[in-house]
Amino acid sequence: MNTITKYAVFLIISLFLTQAGAQENDEVEATPEEIEALRENIRAYEKEALKIEVESINKRVSSKDITYEQGEDLKQEAAKKRALNIENRIDILEKRIAFNKRNNLPFPYSKRSDGKRKVSITFGDNDANLAGLKISDTKSTPVKYDIRTSNDMVFAIGFNNAIIDGVSLSDSPYKLGGSGFVELGWNWKTRLAKNSNFARLKYGFSFQFNKYDLKDNQYFTQEGSNTTIDTFGIDAKKIKFRTTNLVVPIYFEFGPYTKVEKKDRVRFHTWDKFKIGIGGYAGVNIGSRQKIKYEEDGDHVKVKQNGNFDVNPFIYGVGAYIGFGDLSLYAKYDLSETFKNDALKQNNISLGLRVDLD
């Protein structure tokens, strides 16, 4: 169905261009100078690409990755490839020009911002065109031989609670099932060794949302500089407390990898591989909020209390994860206490699933 649609669209466009070409053929016909400029553009592009390839090969020779003789062989292969590219691309260009002229189609061009004409040929990509050729003045980004640092988005979600001095988890004022955490951030991953990707350093920034679902009608109350847990005077449906932190995580990650070597590049992939990460994080608290829902005289009441609740402004802790591919089991523990005061000593603890979208 997609193929039929593509050909139908191509036919409609061709009919439109035929009509337009008949009306404005004198305005859009390319001059010999413009066609030669396109040929020269192809030559310049391939020569520049060859220059970049040769520089990359020279660097590999200098770093002893390959021998001098291997480098010379690679340079000859690159030169042959670029020469054939020039020959083939010019041939495709000239055939496309002849096709347009024979079928009374306009020569494609676009206007520069200064009003001068810029000639270009664009056939589209390999899945939606006839020739798979695109020629323009835009220079493509050269391929890097080795990329030691990559980046990805991190998302984690799971259960949240607190380790309270002298109180077991079963006696915690927070519900085990209702309390949870979410972490969302952006990380960079750097390979530590030149020729091995077994050890990596992961670092970046993350937003951590730690939520406590209080039970037995308890809620946080602040008296002066002290935050304590008290009993709410009315039977509440829900009482929740949340802290939001902005942290800088740093983890050492270890695990197997796949090394892929090509003539112009080398890549170290960790896709679908076992991994383990150990590290920590440090940052600041950027907000805290308490929500209380209850009924009073038949009305639904929702109270939102925003404030510092004497929450510790500086956050730091340790974390670890173990998993396969993008998915990991993730745990983190705040070494810093949630509150600054001595009335309520507790340290946040979280356990859940972590997704690293490498």
C-alpha positions as CSV (number, residue, x, y, z in Angstrom):
1,M,0.0,0.0,0.0
2,N,2.8,2.4,0.9
3,T,4.5,1.6,-2.5
4,I,1.3,2.4,-4.4
5,T,0.9,5.6,-2.5
6,K,4.5,6.7,-3.2
7,Y,4.1,6.1,-7.0
8,A,0.7,7.9,-7.0
9,V,2.2,10.9,-5.3
10,F,5.2,10.8,-7.7
11,L,2.8,10.7,-10.7
12,I,0.8,13.7,-9.4
13,I,3.9,15.7,-8.8
14,S,5.2,14.8,-12.2
15,L,2.0,16.0,-13.9
16,F,2.1,19.2,-11.9
17,L,5.7,19.8,-12.8
18,T,5.0,19.1,-16.4
19,Q,2.3,21.7,-16.5
20,A,4.5,24.2,-14.6
21,G,7.4,23.5,-16.8
22,A,5.5,24.2,-20.0
23,Q,4.4,27.5,-18.6
24,E,7.7,28.7,-17.0
25,N,10.3,26.6,-18.7
26,D,12.2,29.7,-19.8
27,E,12.5,30.8,-16.2
28,V,13.7,27.5,-14.6
29,E,16.0,26.0,-17.3
30,A,19.5,25.7,-15.9
31,T,22.5,27.3,-17.6
32,P,25.6,25.4,-18.6
33,E,27.5,27.4,-15.9
34,E,25.0,26.2,-13.2
35,I,25.3,22.6,-14.3
36,E,29.1,22.8,-14.2
37,A,28.9,24.4,-10.8
38,L,27.0,21.2,-9.6
39,R,29.7,19.0,-11.1
40,E,32.4,21.0,-9.3
41,N,30.4,20.8,-6.1
42,I,30.5,17.0,-6.3
43,R,34.2,17.0,-7.0
44,A,34.9,19.4,-4.1
45,Y,32.8,17.4,-1.7
46,E,34.5,14.1,-2.5
47,K,38.0,15.7,-2.3
48,E,37.2,17.1,1.1
49,A,35.9,13.8,2.2
50,L,39.1,12.1,1.0
51,K,41.1,14.7,2.9
52,I,39.3,13.9,6.1
53,E,39.7,10.1,5.6
54,V,43.5,10.5,5.0
55,E,43.8,12.6,8.2
56,S,42.0,9.9,10.1
57,I,44.3,7.2,8.7
58,N,47.3,9.3,9.6
59,K,46.1,9.6,13.2
60,R,45.7,5.8,13.4
61,V,49.3,5.4,12.1
62,S,50.6,7.9,14.6
63,S,48.9,6.2,17.5
64,K,50.2,2.8,16.4
65,D,46.7,1.4,15.8
66,I,47.9,0.3,12.3
67,T,51.2,0.1,10.5
68,Y,52.6,2.6,8.0
69,E,52.1,0.0,5.2
70,Q,48.4,-0.6,6.2
71,G,47.9,3.1,6.3
72,E,49.2,3.5,2.7
73,D,46.9,0.7,1.5
74,L,43.9,2.3,3.2
75,K,44.7,5.7,1.6
76,Q,44.9,4.1,-1.9
77,E,41.5,2.4,-1.3
78,A,40.0,5.7,-0.1
79,A,41.3,7.5,-3.2
80,K,39.8,4.9,-5.5
81,K,36.5,5.0,-3.7
82,R,36.3,8.8,-3.9
83,A,37.3,8.8,-7.6
84,L,34.5,6.3,-8.4
85,N,32.1,8.4,-6.3
86,I,32.8,11.5,-8.4
87,E,32.3,9.5,-11.6
88,N,29.1,7.9,-10.5
89,R,27.5,10.9,-9.0
90,I,28.2,13.1,-12.0
91,D,26.8,10.4,-14.2
92,I,23.6,10.3,-12.1
93,L,23.4,14.0,-12.2
94,E,23.7,14.3,-16.0
95,K,21.1,11.5,-16.5
96,R,18.7,13.2,-14.2
97,I,19.1,16.5,-16.1
98,A,18.5,14.7,-19.4
99,F,15.4,13.0,-17.9
100,N,14.0,16.3,-16.8
101,K,14.7,17.9,-20.2
102,R,13.3,15.0,-22.2
103,N,10.1,15.0,-20.2
104,N,9.7,18.8,-20.2
105,L,10.2,18.9,-16.4
106,P,11.7,22.0,-14.8
107,F,15.2,22.0,-13.5
108,P,15.0,22.1,-9.7
109,Y,16.4,25.2,-8.1
110,S,15.9,27.3,-5.0
111,K,16.3,31.0,-4.2
112,R,19.1,32.3,-2.0
113,S,18.3,34.8,0.7
114,D,20.0,37.5,-1.4
115,G,17.7,36.7,-4.4
116,K,20.4,35.0,-6.5
117,R,19.6,31.6,-7.9
118,K,21.0,28.5,-6.3
119,V,20.9,25.3,-8.4
120,S,20.4,22.0,-6.7
121,I,19.3,18.5,-7.4
122,T,17.3,16.5,-4.8
123,F,16.0,13.0,-5.4
124,G,15.1,12.1,-1.8
125,D,16.2,9.2,0.2
126,N,16.6,5.5,-0.7
127,D,13.1,4.6,0.4
128,A,11.1,7.2,-1.4
129,N,12.9,8.1,-4.7
130,L,14.1,6.9,-8.0
131,A,17.9,7.3,-7.6
132,G,18.6,7.9,-4.0
133,L,20.8,10.9,-4.7
134,K,20.8,14.3,-2.9
135,I,23.2,17.0,-4.0
136,S,23.4,20.3,-2.1
137,D,25.9,22.9,-1.0
138,T,25.6,21.7,2.6
139,K,28.7,20.0,3.9
140,S,28.1,16.7,5.8
141,T,29.6,16.1,9.2
142,P,32.7,13.9,8.8
143,V,32.6,10.5,10.6
144,K,34.6,10.5,13.8
145,Y,36.9,7.5,14.0
146,D,36.3,6.9,17.8
147,I,33.6,8.2,20.1
148,R,34.5,7.8,23.7
149,T,31.6,9.7,25.2
150,S,27.9,9.2,24.5
151,N,24.8,10.5,26.2
152,D,21.3,9.2,27.0
153,M,18.1,9.9,29.0
154,V,17.6,8.1,32.3
155,F,14.2,7.3,33.8
156,A,13.6,5.4,37.1
157,I,10.5,4.6,39.1
158,G,9.7,2.5,42.1
159,F,9.0,2.3,45.8
160,N,10.1,4.9,48.3
161,N,10.4,5.0,52.1
162,A,12.7,6.2,54.9
163,I,15.0,4.7,57.4
164,I,14.1,6.3,60.7
165,D,16.3,6.1,63.7
166,G,14.9,3.6,66.1
167,V,11.9,2.6,63.9
168,S,11.5,-0.5,61.8
169,L,10.1,-0.3,58.3
170,S,6.9,-2.1,59.4
171,D,6.4,0.6,62.0
172,S,7.2,3.4,59.6
173,P,4.6,6.2,59.3
174,Y,4.8,5.8,55.5
175,K,2.8,3.3,53.5
176,L,5.1,0.8,51.7
177,G,2.9,0.5,48.6
178,G,1.7,4.1,48.3
179,S,5.1,5.8,48.7
180,G,7.1,6.0,45.6
181,F,9.9,7.8,43.7
182,V,10.5,9.0,40.1
183,E,13.9,10.1,38.7
184,L,14.3,11.7,35.3
185,G,17.6,13.0,34.0
186,W,20.3,13.2,31.3
187,N,23.6,11.3,31.5
188,W,26.9,11.2,29.7
189,K,28.9,7.9,29.5
190,T,32.6,8.0,28.9
191,R,34.9,5.0,28.2
192,L,37.7,5.0,30.7
193,A,40.3,3.0,28.7
194,K,41.4,3.6,25.2
195,N,40.9,0.1,23.8
196,S,38.4,-1.3,26.3
197,N,34.9,-0.4,27.2
198,F,34.6,-2.7,30.3
199,A,34.8,0.3,32.7
200,R,32.7,3.4,32.0
201,L,32.0,6.6,33.9
202,K,28.4,7.8,33.9
203,Y,27.6,11.4,35.0
204,G,25.0,14.1,34.4
205,F,22.0,15.6,36.2
206,S,18.7,14.3,37.5
207,F,15.5,15.4,39.0
208,Q,14.5,13.1,41.9
209,F,10.9,13.2,43.2
210,N,10.5,11.3,46.5
211,K,7.0,10.9,47.7
212,Y,5.8,9.7,51.1
213,D,2.2,8.4,51.6
214,L,1.5,8.8,55.3
215,K,-0.7,6.4,57.1
216,D,-2.9,6.4,60.3
217,N,-4.0,10.0,59.6
218,Q,-0.6,11.4,60.3
219,Y,0.8,14.5,58.7
220,F,3.8,16.8,58.9
221,T,3.6,19.9,61.0
222,Q,6.2,22.6,61.4
223,E,6.8,24.3,64.8
224,G,9.5,26.9,64.5
225,S,12.6,25.2,63.1
226,N,11.3,21.7,63.9
227,T,9.3,19.4,61.7
228,T,7.4,16.7,63.4
229,I,4.7,14.1,62.6
230,D,1.3,14.7,64.2
231,T,-2.2,13.4,63.9
232,F,-4.6,15.3,61.6
233,G,-7.7,16.5,63.4
234,I,-10.1,15.3,60.7
235,D,-10.3,11.8,59.1
236,A,-8.3,12.4,55.9
237,K,-8.6,10.4,52.7
238,K,-5.0,11.0,51.6
239,I,-2.0,12.7,53.1
240,K,1.1,12.9,50.9
241,F,4.5,14.6,51.3
242,R,7.0,15.1,48.4
243,T,10.5,16.4,48.1
244,T,12.0,17.4,44.8
245,N,15.8,17.4,44.4
246,L,18.2,18.3,41.6
247,V,21.3,16.2,41.8
248,V,24.5,15.3,39.9
249,P,24.9,11.5,39.8
250,I,28.3,9.9,39.2
251,Y,28.5,6.1,38.7
252,F,31.2,3.7,37.7
253,E,29.7,1.2,35.3
254,F,31.2,-2.2,34.5
255,G,30.2,-4.9,32.0
256,P,30.9,-6.6,28.7
257,Y,30.8,-4.9,25.4
258,T,31.0,-5.5,21.6
259,K,33.8,-3.8,19.6
260,V,32.9,-3.1,16.0
261,E,35.8,-2.0,13.7
262,K,35.5,-0.6,10.2
263,K,37.9,1.2,7.9
264,D,36.9,4.6,9.0
265,R,35.6,4.1,12.5
266,V,35.6,2.0,15.6
267,R,32.7,1.6,18.0
268,F,32.3,0.0,21.5
269,H,28.6,-1.0,22.0
270,T,26.9,-2.2,25.2
271,W,23.6,-3.0,23.7
272,D,21.9,-6.0,25.2
273,K,24.8,-6.6,27.7
274,F,25.0,-7.2,31.4
275,K,26.0,-4.2,33.5
276,I,26.5,-3.1,37.0
277,G,26.9,0.4,38.3
278,I,28.1,1.8,41.7
279,G,28.3,5.4,42.7
280,G,26.5,8.3,44.3
281,Y,24.9,11.7,43.8
282,A,24.9,15.1,45.4
283,G,22.7,18.1,44.9
284,V,20.1,20.5,46.3
285,N,16.5,20.4,47.4
286,I,14.4,22.6,45.1
287,G,11.0,22.1,46.7
288,S,8.7,20.3,49.1
289,R,4.9,20.0,49.2
290,Q,2.3,18.4,51.4
291,K,-1.2,17.4,50.1
292,I,-4.1,16.7,52.4
293,K,-7.5,15.5,51.1
294,Y,-10.5,15.2,53.3
295,E,-14.3,15.9,53.6
296,E,-15.8,18.6,55.7
297,D,-19.6,19.2,55.8
298,G,-20.0,17.1,52.7
299,D,-17.5,19.1,50.7
300,H,-14.3,17.7,49.2
301,V,-11.3,19.7,50.5
302,K,-7.8,19.6,49.1
303,V,-5.0,21.5,50.9
304,K,-1.6,22.0,49.3
305,Q,1.1,23.3,51.6
306,N,4.3,24.5,49.9
307,G,7.2,25.3,52.1
308,N,10.6,24.2,53.1
309,F,9.3,22.1,56.1
310,D,12.9,22.5,57.3
311,V,14.0,20.1,54.6
312,N,17.8,19.7,54.3
313,P,18.9,22.0,51.4
314,F,21.8,19.8,50.5
315,I,21.3,16.2,49.3
316,Y,23.9,13.5,48.9
317,G,23.8,9.7,48.8
318,V,24.9,6.4,47.3
319,G,23.3,4.3,44.6
320,A,23.7,1.1,42.6
321,Y,22.1,-0.7,39.7
322,I,22.4,-4.1,38.0
323,G,20.7,-5.1,34.8
324,F,20.7,-6.1,31.2
325,G,20.5,-3.8,28.2
326,D,18.5,-0.7,29.0
327,L,16.7,-2.1,32.0
328,S,18.2,-2.3,35.6
329,L,17.2,-2.9,39.2
330,Y,18.0,0.3,40.9
331,A,18.5,1.3,44.6
332,K,19.5,4.6,46.1
333,Y,20.0,5.8,49.7
334,D,20.3,9.4,51.0
335,L,23.2,9.7,53.4
336,S,22.0,13.2,54.2
337,E,18.9,13.3,56.5
338,T,15.7,14.5,55.0
339,F,15.1,17.2,57.6
340,K,17.7,19.5,59.3
341,N,16.2,19.3,62.8
342,D,16.9,16.7,65.4
343,A,13.2,16.0,66.1
344,L,12.8,13.7,63.1
345,K,15.9,11.8,61.9
346,Q,15.2,9.9,58.7
347,N,17.1,9.0,55.5
348,N,15.3,8.4,52.3
349,I,15.6,5.0,50.6
350,S,14.3,3.9,47.2
351,L,14.1,0.7,45.2
352,G,12.8,0.4,41.6
353,L,13.5,0.0,37.9
354,R,15.8,2.1,35.9
355,V,15.9,2.6,32.2
356,D,19.0,4.0,30.4
357,L,17.9,4.9,26.9
358,D,21.4,4.4,25.3
